Structures are given as structure tokens and as C-alpha cells.
Amino acid sequence: MKIKYNNLVIIILINPIDLREVSVDSLRRESGFEEVMVDPNGILLVKSPVAENATIQTTRIEFNTGSDKFLKDKEIVNLVSRVIDCLGKISIRSVGTNYFGTLEIEGCKDGGLYIKNKFLRDAKKIESKLGGKIIASATRIFWGTPEKHYDLRLYPDRLGEVGTVRFQFHIHTANKGDLVSIHDFLVKNVEIEPKIFENKITRCLK
């Protein structure tokens, strides 16, 4: 099985902040993004060497890398840290890292049917109730605890005879008071989490 990553999205949930108190000038000088714009929904940062964009809202900060650079360039971690530092004192509730990509599975000629056959129980019974043949399926699986859990989504790339399967792998980590440095947390996890995913998905799809 070949695993290809194409994006990493980092979502940080925080206790509410007043965006009017955020220094836009500091973000322009120090965040690492070329453009910083303010609109009624929040603050938008765009154009960085390691991330396409980021958004800052009252309770949510999101970074979209738009590529697989994170696999070999940990500068994304420094970028996140610089933006967080520009916000002053904030209280982080949780961190979510979301990996997107595709799976090429040996012998798989139709991703939607592969997922159906692997995960959908009693397909014939469901088809009889629907009155039609199930031509594809998708699945979503959670495991772990509410404070630290994994969320895996598998779905076909396209309907028909296309052998790739798309995935989204999300890791949610609640801050139980031990998340002191967002930089140190991400340095550790951005490197480890793809290996966790590859181990889990390989065992799951055997």
C-alpha cells in the first residue's frame, strides 16, 4: 500500500479572545505571512513559504499548509508558534492535527467498492431495503478517549473504477493543563503522528 499525503491542517481551539485587542501590526511584522487582512469573521493570514493560509477567530485558530511539506520541513511548527506568540496570553483548550491524502491499495480497482466490502456489514440486506445496488461506501471510525482520540475517514476518490481511496486522519488532544508550549507539542507530534497513522491503517486494511 502506498500512502501519499497532500495536506496538513492544524486547528487550535482556545478560550474566547477579543480580536480587537490582537496587534495586526505584530502579525504583519512577525508572523511569517506576507498578507494580513481583517474582516468581520476574523483575521486572515495568507502567503507563507510553508503554509497557504491561516485564520484567527475568537475561539479557533486554523493553519492550512496546502501541501506535504510538513513531512520534511518542520518550519510549519515555527510558523504556528510565531502566530501564537503574536496573540499574547491565550488559553488553549485543544489541538487538532488533520492529515489528508490518498491510499493506493494493492489489488484495489474501485475504491468505493473496496470500502464497501471491507467495512459495510449486511450489504445485501441494506440493498434489498434500498431497492438498489450499493455502488460505493465510505466509513468513519473514532477510537481513544474524549480527551485524546483519533478520527479516521475513508472515502472513494471518485465513483467508478478508480483504485485510490482518500483519507482524513484527525488527532484530537485536549489540554489538561500540561500543554505548556505549543511549539514543543507540535515538534513531537507532527513527526510522530504520520507514523501512527501508517501503522494503524496498514493493520486495519490487511
C-alpha positions as a Markdown table, in Angstrom:
| # | Residue | x | y | z |
|---|---|---|---|---|
| 1 | Met | 0.0 | 0.0 | 0.0 |
| 2 | Lys | 1.3 | 3.5 | -0.9 |
| 3 | Ile | 0.4 | 6.4 | 1.3 |
| 4 | Lys | 0.5 | 9.9 | -0.2 |
| 5 | Tyr | 0.0 | 13.0 | 1.9 |
| 6 | Asn | -1.2 | 16.2 | 0.3 |
| 7 | Asn | -2.2 | 18.5 | 3.2 |
| 8 | Leu | -1.8 | 19.1 | 6.9 |
| 9 | Val | -4.4 | 21.3 | 8.7 |
| 10 | Ile | -3.7 | 22.3 | 12.3 |
| 11 | Ile | -6.6 | 23.6 | 14.4 |
| 12 | Ile | -6.2 | 25.1 | 17.8 |
| 13 | Leu | -9.3 | 25.7 | 19.9 |
| 14 | Ile | -8.9 | 28.5 | 22.5 |
| 15 | Asn | -10.9 | 30.2 | 25.2 |
| 16 | Pro | -12.6 | 33.4 | 23.7 |
| 17 | Ile | -10.4 | 36.3 | 22.9 |
| 18 | Asp | -11.2 | 39.9 | 21.8 |
| 19 | Leu | -9.9 | 40.2 | 18.2 |
| 20 | Arg | -9.9 | 44.0 | 18.6 |
| 21 | Glu | -7.0 | 43.5 | 21.1 |
| 22 | Val | -4.9 | 41.5 | 18.6 |
| 23 | Ser | -2.0 | 43.5 | 17.2 |
| 24 | Val | -2.4 | 43.3 | 13.4 |
| 25 | Asp | 0.9 | 45.2 | 13.1 |
| 26 | Ser | 2.7 | 42.5 | 15.1 |
| 27 | Leu | 1.2 | 39.8 | 12.9 |
| 28 | Arg | 2.4 | 41.6 | 9.8 |
| 29 | Arg | 5.9 | 42.0 | 11.2 |
| 30 | Glu | 6.5 | 38.7 | 12.9 |
| 31 | Ser | 4.0 | 36.0 | 11.8 |
| 32 | Gly | 5.8 | 34.9 | 8.6 |
| 33 | Phe | 2.8 | 35.6 | 6.4 |
| 34 | Glu | 3.0 | 38.2 | 3.6 |
| 35 | Glu | -0.5 | 39.5 | 4.0 |
| 36 | Val | -2.7 | 40.0 | 7.0 |
| 37 | Met | -6.4 | 41.0 | 6.5 |
| 38 | Val | -9.2 | 41.8 | 8.9 |
| 39 | Asp | -12.8 | 41.1 | 8.2 |
| 40 | Pro | -16.0 | 40.6 | 10.3 |
| 41 | Asn | -15.3 | 36.9 | 10.7 |
| 42 | Gly | -11.7 | 37.2 | 12.0 |
| 43 | Ile | -8.2 | 37.7 | 10.8 |
| 44 | Leu | -6.9 | 36.1 | 7.6 |
| 45 | Leu | -3.2 | 35.5 | 7.0 |
| 46 | Val | -2.1 | 34.4 | 3.5 |
| 47 | Lys | 1.1 | 33.6 | 1.6 |
| 48 | Ser | 3.8 | 31.9 | 3.5 |
| 49 | Pro | 6.7 | 29.7 | 2.3 |
| 50 | Val | 5.3 | 26.8 | 4.4 |
| 51 | Ala | 1.5 | 27.4 | 4.6 |
| 52 | Glu | -1.1 | 28.7 | 2.3 |
| 53 | Asn | -3.2 | 30.5 | 4.9 |
| 54 | Ala | -4.3 | 30.8 | 8.5 |
| 55 | Thr | -7.4 | 32.2 | 10.1 |
| 56 | Ile | -7.8 | 33.6 | 13.6 |
| 57 | Gln | -11.2 | 33.7 | 15.1 |
| 58 | Thr | -12.4 | 34.4 | 18.7 |
| 59 | Thr | -12.2 | 30.7 | 19.7 |
| 60 | Arg | -10.4 | 29.0 | 16.8 |
| 61 | Ile | -7.0 | 29.3 | 15.0 |
| 62 | Glu | -6.5 | 27.3 | 11.9 |
| 63 | Phe | -3.4 | 26.7 | 9.7 |
| 64 | Asn | -3.7 | 25.2 | 6.2 |
| 65 | Thr | -0.3 | 24.0 | 4.8 |
| 66 | Gly | -1.8 | 23.1 | 1.4 |
| 67 | Ser | 1.0 | 20.6 | 0.7 |
| 68 | Asp | 3.1 | 17.7 | 2.1 |
| 69 | Lys | 6.0 | 20.0 | 3.0 |
| 70 | Phe | 5.4 | 19.2 | 6.7 |
| 71 | Leu | 6.9 | 15.7 | 6.1 |
| 72 | Lys | 10.4 | 17.2 | 5.5 |
| 73 | Asp | 10.2 | 20.8 | 6.7 |
| 74 | Lys | 9.4 | 21.4 | 10.3 |
| 75 | Glu | 9.3 | 25.2 | 9.7 |
| 76 | Ile | 5.5 | 24.9 | 9.9 |
| 77 | Val | 5.9 | 24.4 | 13.6 |
| 78 | Asn | 7.9 | 27.6 | 13.9 |
| 79 | Leu | 5.2 | 29.4 | 11.9 |
| 80 | Val | 2.4 | 28.3 | 14.2 |
| 81 | Ser | 4.5 | 29.3 | 17.2 |
| 82 | Arg | 5.2 | 32.8 | 15.8 |
| 83 | Val | 1.5 | 33.4 | 15.2 |
| 84 | Ile | 0.5 | 32.2 | 18.6 |
| 85 | Asp | 3.2 | 34.4 | 20.2 |
| 86 | Cys | 1.7 | 37.4 | 18.4 |
| 87 | Leu | -1.6 | 36.8 | 20.2 |
| 88 | Gly | -0.2 | 37.4 | 23.7 |
| 89 | Lys | -1.6 | 35.3 | 26.6 |
| 90 | Ile | -4.2 | 32.8 | 25.4 |
| 91 | Ser | -5.7 | 29.7 | 26.9 |
| 92 | Ile | -5.5 | 26.7 | 24.6 |
| 93 | Arg | -8.4 | 24.2 | 25.0 |
| 94 | Ser | -7.3 | 21.6 | 22.5 |
| 95 | Val | -5.1 | 20.9 | 19.4 |
| 96 | Gly | -6.3 | 19.0 | 16.3 |
| 97 | Thr | -3.9 | 17.9 | 13.6 |
| 98 | Asn | -5.5 | 16.7 | 10.4 |
| 99 | Tyr | -3.7 | 14.8 | 7.7 |
| 100 | Phe | -5.2 | 14.5 | 4.2 |
| 101 | Gly | -4.1 | 12.2 | 1.4 |
| 102 | Thr | -4.7 | 9.1 | -0.7 |
| 103 | Leu | -4.1 | 5.4 | -0.4 |
| 104 | Glu | -3.1 | 3.2 | -3.3 |
| 105 | Ile | -4.1 | -0.3 | -2.2 |
| 106 | Glu | -2.7 | -3.4 | -3.9 |
| 107 | Gly | -5.4 | -5.1 | -6.0 |
| 108 | Cys | -7.9 | -2.3 | -5.4 |
| 109 | Lys | -9.6 | -1.3 | -8.7 |
| 110 | Asp | -12.6 | 0.5 | -7.2 |
| 111 | Gly | -12.1 | 2.5 | -4.0 |
| 112 | Gly | -15.8 | 2.8 | -3.2 |
| 113 | Leu | -16.4 | -0.9 | -3.6 |
| 114 | Tyr | -13.3 | -1.7 | -1.6 |
| 115 | Ile | -14.5 | 0.3 | 1.4 |
| 116 | Lys | -18.0 | -1.3 | 1.0 |
| 117 | Asn | -16.6 | -4.8 | 1.0 |
| 118 | Lys | -14.2 | -4.1 | 3.9 |
| 119 | Phe | -16.4 | -2.2 | 6.3 |
| 120 | Leu | -20.1 | -2.4 | 5.4 |
| 121 | Arg | -21.9 | -5.4 | 7.0 |
| 122 | Asp | -25.1 | -6.9 | 5.6 |
| 123 | Ala | -24.7 | -5.0 | 2.3 |
| 124 | Lys | -27.2 | -7.4 | 0.6 |
| 125 | Lys | -29.8 | -6.8 | 3.3 |
| 126 | Ile | -29.3 | -3.0 | 3.0 |
| 127 | Glu | -29.5 | -3.2 | -0.8 |
| 128 | Ser | -32.8 | -5.1 | -0.5 |
| 129 | Lys | -34.3 | -2.3 | 1.7 |
| 130 | Leu | -32.9 | 0.4 | -0.6 |
| 131 | Gly | -34.1 | -1.3 | -3.7 |
| 132 | Gly | -30.8 | -0.8 | -5.5 |
| 133 | Lys | -27.2 | -1.9 | -5.6 |
| 134 | Ile | -24.7 | -0.1 | -3.4 |
| 135 | Ile | -22.0 | 1.1 | -5.7 |
| 136 | Ala | -19.7 | 2.7 | -3.1 |
| 137 | Ser | -19.3 | 3.3 | 0.6 |
| 138 | Ala | -17.4 | 5.5 | 3.0 |
| 139 | Thr | -16.5 | 5.0 | 6.6 |
| 140 | Arg | -15.6 | 7.0 | 9.7 |
| 141 | Ile | -14.0 | 5.5 | 12.8 |
| 142 | Phe | -13.2 | 7.0 | 16.2 |
| 143 | Trp | -11.1 | 5.4 | 18.9 |
| 144 | Gly | -9.4 | 6.5 | 22.1 |
| 145 | Thr | -10.9 | 8.8 | 24.7 |
| 146 | Pro | -12.8 | 12.1 | 24.6 |
| 147 | Glu | -9.6 | 13.8 | 25.7 |
| 148 | Lys | -7.2 | 12.1 | 23.3 |
| 149 | His | -8.8 | 10.4 | 20.3 |
| 150 | Tyr | -8.3 | 9.5 | 16.7 |
| 151 | Asp | -10.8 | 10.1 | 13.9 |
| 152 | Leu | -10.2 | 8.2 | 10.5 |
| 153 | Arg | -12.3 | 8.9 | 7.4 |
| 154 | Leu | -12.0 | 6.8 | 4.3 |
| 155 | Tyr | -13.9 | 7.6 | 1.1 |
| 156 | Pro | -13.6 | 6.9 | -2.6 |
| 157 | Asp | -11.6 | 9.3 | -4.8 |
| 158 | Arg | -14.3 | 9.1 | -7.4 |
| 159 | Leu | -17.2 | 6.8 | -8.2 |
| 160 | Gly | -16.4 | 4.1 | -10.7 |
| 161 | Glu | -13.3 | 2.1 | -11.4 |
| 162 | Val | -10.8 | 4.3 | -9.6 |
| 163 | Gly | -8.4 | 2.4 | -7.3 |
| 164 | Thr | -7.4 | 5.1 | -4.9 |
| 165 | Val | -9.0 | 5.8 | -1.6 |
| 166 | Arg | -8.9 | 9.2 | 0.1 |
| 167 | Phe | -8.3 | 9.6 | 3.8 |
| 168 | Gln | -8.5 | 12.2 | 6.5 |
| 169 | Phe | -6.8 | 11.3 | 9.8 |
| 170 | His | -7.5 | 13.6 | 12.7 |
| 171 | Ile | -5.9 | 13.6 | 16.1 |
| 172 | His | -7.6 | 15.5 | 18.9 |
| 173 | Thr | -5.6 | 16.3 | 22.1 |
| 174 | Ala | -7.3 | 18.2 | 24.9 |
| 175 | Asn | -5.2 | 20.5 | 27.1 |
| 176 | Lys | -5.5 | 19.0 | 30.6 |
| 177 | Gly | -3.2 | 21.7 | 31.9 |
| 178 | Asp | 0.0 | 20.1 | 30.7 |
| 179 | Leu | 0.3 | 21.8 | 27.3 |
| 180 | Val | 2.8 | 24.4 | 28.2 |
| 181 | Ser | 4.5 | 25.0 | 24.8 |
| 182 | Ile | 2.6 | 24.7 | 21.5 |
| 183 | His | 6.0 | 24.6 | 19.8 |
| 184 | Asp | 7.2 | 21.6 | 21.8 |
| 185 | Phe | 3.9 | 19.8 | 21.4 |
| 186 | Leu | 3.9 | 20.2 | 17.6 |
| 187 | Val | 7.6 | 19.3 | 17.2 |
| 188 | Lys | 6.9 | 16.0 | 18.9 |
| 189 | Asn | 3.5 | 15.2 | 17.3 |
| 190 | Val | 3.8 | 16.4 | 13.7 |
| 191 | Glu | 6.7 | 14.0 | 13.4 |
| 192 | Ile | 5.2 | 11.0 | 15.2 |
| 193 | Glu | 1.5 | 11.1 | 14.0 |
| 194 | Pro | 2.1 | 10.1 | 10.4 |
| 195 | Lys | 3.9 | 7.0 | 11.7 |
| 196 | Ile | 1.0 | 6.2 | 14.0 |
| 197 | Phe | -1.4 | 6.6 | 11.0 |
| 198 | Glu | 0.6 | 4.4 | 8.7 |
| 199 | Asn | 0.8 | 1.7 | 11.3 |
| 200 | Lys | -2.9 | 1.8 | 12.1 |
| 201 | Ile | -4.1 | 2.0 | 8.5 |
| 202 | Thr | -1.8 | -0.9 | 7.4 |
| 203 | Arg | -3.2 | -3.1 | 10.2 |
| 204 | Cys | -6.8 | -2.0 | 9.6 |
| 205 | Leu | -6.8 | -2.8 | 5.8 |
| 206 | Lys | -5.0 | -6.1 | 6.0 |
